Amino acid sequence: MTTEGHIAALERRHKELDRKIEDEMAHLSYDDLAVAELKRRKLEIKDELQKLQSHAA
């Protein structure tokens, strides 16, 4: 996979996690631990994206 393709895939996963977080938090009794895990995974993807983008530039 090219760097650009990998970046695009990571961006899609980042947006998907954002939607999952919003969906989970829309419930009145959402699971704090589940939301925290989703946010942690989203941050990991963001960090990887930043690394790839800095190397690609």
Kinemage of the C-alpha trace (Angstrom):
@kinemage 1
@onewidth
@group {chain A} dominant
@subgroup {mainchain}
@vectorlist {calphas} color= white
{ca met a 1} P 0.000 0.000 0.000
{ca thr a 2} L 1.286 3.434 -0.825
{ca thr a 3} L 1.779 6.045 1.857
{ca glu a 4} L -1.123 8.045 0.420
{ca gly a 5} L -3.367 4.984 0.492
{ca his a 6} L -2.381 4.232 4.064
{ca ile a 7} L -3.090 7.825 5.083
{ca ala a 8} L -6.512 7.669 3.391
{ca ala a 9} L -7.341 4.405 5.180
{ca leu a 10} L -6.313 5.875 8.530
{ca glu a 11} L -8.421 8.976 7.875
{ca arg a 12} L -11.448 6.754 7.179
{ca arg a 13} L -10.866 4.786 10.397
{ca his a 14} L -10.481 8.065 12.324
{ca lys a 15} L -13.818 9.354 11.013
{ca glu a 16} L -15.486 6.005 11.710
{ca leu a 17} L -14.306 6.092 15.323
{ca asp a 18} L -15.582 9.658 15.624
{ca arg a 19} L -19.032 8.478 14.494
{ca lys a 20} L -18.928 5.554 16.937
{ca ile a 21} L -18.058 7.913 19.791
{ca glu a 22} L -20.938 10.222 18.876
{ca asp a 23} L -23.342 7.268 18.598
{ca glu a 24} L -22.262 5.882 21.972
{ca met a 25} L -22.545 9.260 23.707
{ca ala a 26} L -26.020 9.821 22.243
{ca his a 27} L -27.390 7.215 24.651
{ca leu a 28} L -28.454 8.428 28.052
{ca ser a 29} L -26.566 5.665 29.821
{ca tyr a 30} L -23.468 5.332 27.675
{ca asp a 31} L -20.481 3.286 28.772
{ca asp a 32} L -17.653 5.578 29.910
{ca leu a 33} L -15.061 2.842 29.451
{ca ala a 34} L -16.196 2.094 25.911
{ca val a 35} L -16.039 5.783 25.004
{ca ala a 36} L -12.588 6.103 26.585
{ca glu a 37} L -11.342 3.107 24.573
{ca leu a 38} L -12.724 4.547 21.328
{ca lys a 39} L -11.088 7.896 22.069
{ca arg a 40} L -7.773 6.186 22.831
{ca arg a 41} L -7.877 4.302 19.509
{ca lys a 42} L -8.809 7.526 17.701
{ca leu a 43} L -5.829 9.319 19.267
{ca glu a 44} L -3.480 6.486 18.250
{ca ile a 45} L -4.671 6.810 14.659
{ca lys a 46} L -4.263 10.595 14.792
{ca asp a 47} L -0.677 10.193 16.029
{ca glu a 48} L 0.113 7.700 13.259
{ca leu a 49} L -1.433 10.036 10.676
{ca gln a 50} L 0.717 12.927 11.856
{ca lys a 51} L 3.867 10.796 11.626
{ca leu a 52} L 3.040 9.621 8.115
{ca gln a 53} L 2.119 13.101 6.931
{ca ser a 54} L 5.316 14.604 8.326
{ca his a 55} L 7.408 11.962 6.542
{ca ala a 56} L 5.472 12.415 3.295
{ca ala a 57} L 6.000 16.194 3.243
